[in-house]
Amino acid sequence: MTTLDDALAGLRLWPHHLDTLRRTAAHLEAQPEVVALLLAGSLAHGFATAASDVDIVIVVTPQELRRREAATALTFLSHDLATYEGGYVDGKYVSVDFLRDVAERAGDATRWGYDGARIVFTREPGLAELLAQVVRYPTELVADRRERFVAQLLAWRWYHAQGCEKGDPYLQGIALSRVVLFACRLVLVQNAMLYPFHKWVVRVTTDAPDRPAALMADLAGLYAEPTPARVDALVAGLLAHYGIDQAAAERTWGAYFVRDTELSWRAGPPPVDDL
C-alpha cells in the first residue's frame, strides 16, 4: 500500500503542512461519500512558502456532488484542521465523472489545477491514470491555438495603441494586460505547456525552455514604461523568435479576433465579461 510519505515524495513540504494534511486526510477518509483526496495548489506545483495554505481536491460520489451543486456548496475551508498559525485548508469538491469531463474537454486553466497533484488516498481504481489524462497537453491543437493567440496578441497591441492615442487609461491598462497574457500564452503553446490562469502565468512562462532570452525583462520593462513602441518591439521579437510571419498574421488577425471574441457567443453562452 502506498503511504502518505510515498505519495508526497519529491515535494517540498514543511512539517506543519504535512501534519495538517494528515489531519485532513483522517477527517475526510472517515466520510463514506469521499472517494479520494488530492493535494493540489502551490504545494503540489512547487510554488509554496512556509506560510502557504494547504490546497486540496475532494473527490466525492456523483450523488454527493449533485447534492452539493444544488446547495452551492462546492468549496471546502477549514482553519481548525491546520496545525500552524494563520494556516488553513482550502479545497473544492469534484467527482470522478467531473474529472473525466476535464480530461475530455476542459480548457488549460482547469487542467493545470491538477498538474502535479498527488493522491493522498483513494478508493477509486484507475484514478492515477485518469489524472494523467487530465493534465495531458492537447498537442493536436497546437497549430490552431498558435494562430488564435497570435491574433489576440496583435489585436490587443492595436487596442493598446488606440488607448494611448485617445488618452484612455482603462483601454491602455486592459490592453496591456492582454498583450502580456497572449505573449505568455504563445510561449506556452510553443512549449506544449498548460496555461495556469492569471495568478501563475508569468511564473510558469519563466520556466518555458523555448522563449526569447530577454522576454521576462521585456515584460517587466513594459509595465515600467508601457509605450506603444515597447509593445511593438515585444510582439515583433516574439513572433520572430518562433518564425511567425508578422505581415501575414497582420492580414488575418481581424477575422480570428472577431470569431474568438466578438462572436464567441455563437458557439456557447457568452463569457461572464460580456453578459
C-alpha positions as CSV (number, residue, x, y, z in Angstrom):
1,M,0.0,0.0,0.0
2,T,1.3,3.5,-0.9
3,T,2.0,5.5,2.2
4,L,1.5,9.3,2.5
5,D,5.2,9.8,2.5
6,D,5.5,7.8,-0.7
7,A,2.6,9.8,-2.3
8,L,4.3,13.1,-1.4
9,A,7.9,12.1,-2.3
10,G,9.8,14.8,-4.0
11,L,7.6,17.7,-2.9
12,R,9.0,20.5,-0.7
13,L,6.7,20.3,2.3
14,W,7.2,21.9,5.7
15,P,6.4,19.7,8.8
16,H,3.3,21.8,9.6
17,H,1.9,21.2,6.1
18,L,2.4,17.5,6.4
19,D,0.8,17.4,9.9
20,T,-2.1,19.4,8.5
21,L,-2.5,17.1,5.6
22,R,-2.5,14.0,7.8
23,R,-5.3,15.6,10.0
24,T,-7.3,16.5,6.9
25,A,-6.9,13.0,5.4
26,A,-8.1,11.4,8.6
27,H,-11.1,13.8,8.8
28,L,-12.2,13.1,5.2
29,E,-11.4,9.4,4.9
30,A,-13.9,8.8,7.6
31,Q,-16.7,10.1,5.4
32,P,-18.1,7.4,3.1
33,E,-19.1,9.8,0.4
34,V,-15.5,10.9,-0.1
35,V,-13.9,8.7,-2.8
36,A,-10.4,10.3,-2.8
37,L,-8.3,13.2,-1.6
38,L,-5.7,15.0,-3.7
39,L,-3.1,17.5,-2.7
40,A,-3.1,20.4,-5.2
41,G,-2.3,24.1,-5.3
42,S,1.1,25.7,-4.6
43,L,2.4,22.8,-2.5
44,A,1.8,20.4,-5.4
45,H,3.2,22.8,-8.0
46,G,6.3,23.5,-6.0
47,F,5.5,27.2,-5.6
48,A,4.8,27.2,-1.9
49,T,6.3,29.0,1.0
50,A,6.2,28.1,4.7
51,A,3.1,30.2,5.1
52,S,1.2,28.7,2.2
53,D,-2.2,27.2,2.8
54,V,-3.0,23.5,2.1
55,D,-5.0,23.2,-1.2
56,I,-6.9,20.0,-1.7
57,V,-9.4,18.4,-4.1
58,I,-12.0,16.2,-2.5
59,V,-13.4,13.6,-4.9
60,V,-16.9,12.5,-3.9
61,T,-19.6,10.3,-5.2
62,P,-21.7,11.6,-8.1
63,Q,-24.7,11.7,-5.7
64,E,-22.8,13.8,-3.2
65,L,-21.6,16.2,-5.9
66,R,-25.1,16.7,-7.3
67,R,-26.3,17.5,-3.7
68,R,-23.5,20.0,-3.3
69,E,-24.1,21.6,-6.7
70,A,-27.8,22.1,-5.8
71,A,-26.8,23.6,-2.4
72,T,-24.0,25.8,-4.0
73,A,-21.6,24.1,-1.6
74,L,-18.7,23.1,-3.8
75,T,-15.8,24.5,-1.7
76,F,-14.1,23.4,1.5
77,L,-12.5,25.7,4.1
78,S,-11.1,24.8,7.5
79,H,-8.9,26.7,9.9
80,D,-9.4,24.0,12.6
81,L,-7.5,21.3,10.7
82,A,-4.4,23.5,10.2
83,T,-1.7,23.0,12.7
84,Y,0.1,26.3,12.2
85,E,-0.7,29.9,12.9
86,G,-2.5,31.6,10.1
87,G,-2.8,28.3,8.2
88,Y,-6.0,26.8,6.7
89,V,-7.1,24.1,4.3
90,D,-8.8,25.2,1.2
91,G,-10.4,22.9,-1.3
92,K,-13.1,22.1,-3.8
93,Y,-15.4,19.1,-4.4
94,V,-15.4,17.1,-7.6
95,S,-16.4,13.7,-8.8
96,V,-14.7,11.1,-11.0
97,D,-17.2,11.9,-13.7
98,F,-16.2,15.5,-13.4
99,L,-12.6,14.6,-13.8
100,R,-13.5,12.6,-16.9
101,D,-15.1,15.7,-18.4
102,V,-12.0,17.7,-17.6
103,A,-9.9,15.1,-19.4
104,E,-12.2,15.2,-22.4
105,R,-12.9,18.9,-22.9
106,A,-11.7,21.3,-20.3
107,G,-9.5,24.3,-21.0
108,D,-5.9,24.6,-19.9
109,A,-6.6,26.5,-16.7
110,T,-8.8,23.8,-15.3
111,R,-6.4,21.1,-16.4
112,W,-3.4,22.9,-14.9
113,G,-5.1,22.9,-11.5
114,Y,-4.4,19.1,-11.4
115,D,-0.8,19.3,-12.7
116,G,1.5,17.8,-10.1
117,A,-1.5,16.8,-7.9
118,R,-0.8,13.9,-5.5
119,I,-3.2,11.2,-4.4
120,V,-3.3,11.3,-0.6
121,F,-5.8,8.4,-0.5
122,T,-8.2,6.9,-3.0
123,R,-11.0,4.3,-3.1
124,E,-11.2,4.7,-6.9
125,P,-9.3,2.3,-9.1
126,G,-7.6,4.0,-12.1
127,L,-7.6,7.5,-10.6
128,A,-3.9,7.9,-11.3
129,E,-4.4,7.1,-14.9
130,L,-7.3,9.5,-15.2
131,L,-5.3,12.3,-13.7
132,A,-2.6,11.7,-16.3
133,Q,-5.2,12.2,-19.0
134,V,-6.4,15.4,-17.2
135,V,-3.0,17.0,-17.4
136,R,-2.1,15.9,-20.9
137,Y,-1.3,18.8,-23.2
138,P,-3.6,18.7,-26.3
139,T,-0.7,18.7,-28.8
140,E,-3.2,18.2,-31.6
141,L,-4.4,21.7,-31.0
142,V,-1.1,23.5,-31.1
143,A,-1.3,24.8,-34.6
144,D,-4.8,26.2,-34.2
145,R,-4.1,27.7,-30.8
146,R,-0.9,29.4,-32.1
147,E,-2.8,31.2,-34.9
148,R,-5.6,32.3,-32.5
149,F,-3.2,33.5,-29.8
150,V,-1.1,35.5,-32.4
151,A,-4.4,37.1,-33.5
152,Q,-5.2,38.1,-29.9
153,L,-1.7,39.4,-29.4
154,L,-1.9,41.6,-32.5
155,A,-5.5,42.8,-31.7
156,W,-4.6,43.9,-28.2
157,R,-1.5,45.6,-29.5
158,W,-3.7,47.6,-31.7
159,Y,-6.1,48.4,-28.8
160,H,-3.2,49.5,-26.6
161,A,-2.1,51.9,-29.3
162,Q,-5.7,53.2,-29.5
163,G,-5.8,53.7,-25.8
164,C,-2.6,55.7,-25.8
165,E,-3.8,57.8,-28.8
166,K,-7.1,58.6,-27.1
167,G,-5.6,59.1,-23.6
168,D,-7.9,56.3,-22.3
169,P,-6.2,54.8,-19.2
170,Y,-8.8,52.0,-18.9
171,L,-8.2,50.8,-22.5
172,Q,-4.5,51.1,-22.1
173,G,-4.5,49.1,-18.9
174,I,-6.7,46.2,-20.1
175,A,-4.9,46.1,-23.5
176,L,-1.5,45.9,-21.9
177,S,-2.6,43.1,-19.6
178,R,-4.0,41.2,-22.6
179,V,-0.8,41.7,-24.6
180,V,1.2,40.2,-21.7
181,L,-1.3,37.4,-21.4
182,F,-1.2,36.3,-25.0
183,A,2.5,36.8,-25.2
184,C,2.8,34.2,-22.4
185,R,0.1,32.0,-24.0
186,L,2.1,32.0,-27.2
187,V,5.2,30.9,-25.4
188,L,3.3,28.2,-23.5
189,V,1.7,26.8,-26.6
190,Q,5.0,26.7,-28.4
191,N,6.4,24.7,-25.4
192,A,3.2,22.5,-25.1
193,M,2.8,23.7,-21.5
194,L,-0.6,24.2,-19.9
195,Y,-1.8,27.7,-19.1
196,P,-2.2,28.1,-15.4
197,F,-4.6,31.1,-15.3
198,H,-3.6,34.6,-14.3
199,K,-2.1,34.0,-10.9
200,W,0.8,31.9,-12.1
201,V,1.0,32.6,-15.8
202,V,4.2,34.7,-15.7
203,R,5.8,32.3,-13.2
204,V,5.1,29.3,-15.4
205,T,6.2,31.2,-18.6
206,T,9.5,31.8,-16.9
207,D,10.1,28.1,-16.8
208,A,9.4,27.6,-20.6
209,P,12.7,26.3,-22.2
210,D,12.0,27.8,-25.6
211,R,11.4,31.5,-25.2
212,P,13.2,34.7,-26.1
213,A,16.1,35.1,-23.7
214,A,15.1,38.7,-22.8
215,L,11.3,38.0,-22.6
216,M,10.9,38.4,-18.9
217,A,13.0,41.6,-18.8
218,D,10.9,42.9,-21.7
219,L,7.7,42.2,-19.9
220,A,8.9,43.9,-16.7
221,G,10.1,46.9,-18.8
222,L,6.7,47.0,-20.5
223,Y,4.9,47.6,-17.1
224,A,7.6,50.2,-16.1
225,E,7.2,52.1,-19.4
226,P,4.0,50.9,-21.3
227,T,4.6,52.7,-24.6
228,P,3.3,51.6,-28.0
229,A,7.0,51.3,-29.1
230,R,7.8,48.8,-26.3
231,V,4.6,46.8,-27.1
232,D,5.5,46.7,-30.8
233,A,9.1,45.6,-30.0
234,L,7.8,42.8,-27.7
235,V,5.4,41.5,-30.3
236,A,7.8,41.7,-33.2
237,G,10.6,39.9,-31.2
238,L,8.3,37.2,-30.0
239,L,6.9,36.4,-33.5
240,A,10.4,36.5,-35.0
241,H,11.7,34.1,-32.3
242,Y,9.1,31.5,-33.4
243,G,9.4,32.1,-37.1
244,I,5.9,33.5,-37.4
245,D,5.4,35.8,-40.4
246,Q,4.1,39.0,-38.9
247,A,3.0,40.5,-42.2
248,A,0.8,37.5,-42.9
249,A,-0.6,37.5,-39.4
250,E,-1.4,41.2,-39.7
251,R,-3.7,40.3,-42.6
252,T,-5.7,37.7,-40.8
253,W,-5.8,38.7,-37.1
254,G,-9.1,40.6,-37.5
255,A,-11.0,37.5,-38.7
256,Y,-9.7,35.4,-35.8
257,F,-10.4,38.1,-33.3
258,V,-13.9,38.6,-34.4
259,R,-14.6,34.9,-34.3
260,D,-13.0,34.2,-30.9
261,T,-14.1,37.4,-29.1
262,E,-17.0,39.2,-30.7
263,L,-18.8,36.1,-31.9
264,S,-17.8,33.6,-29.3
265,W,-21.4,33.6,-28.0
266,R,-22.4,31.7,-31.2
267,A,-20.5,28.6,-30.0
268,G,-21.9,28.7,-26.5
269,P,-23.0,31.0,-23.7
270,P,-21.2,34.4,-23.7
271,P,-18.4,34.8,-21.2
272,V,-19.2,36.5,-18.0
273,D,-17.3,39.6,-19.2
274,D,-19.9,40.1,-22.0
275,L,-23.2,39.3,-20.1
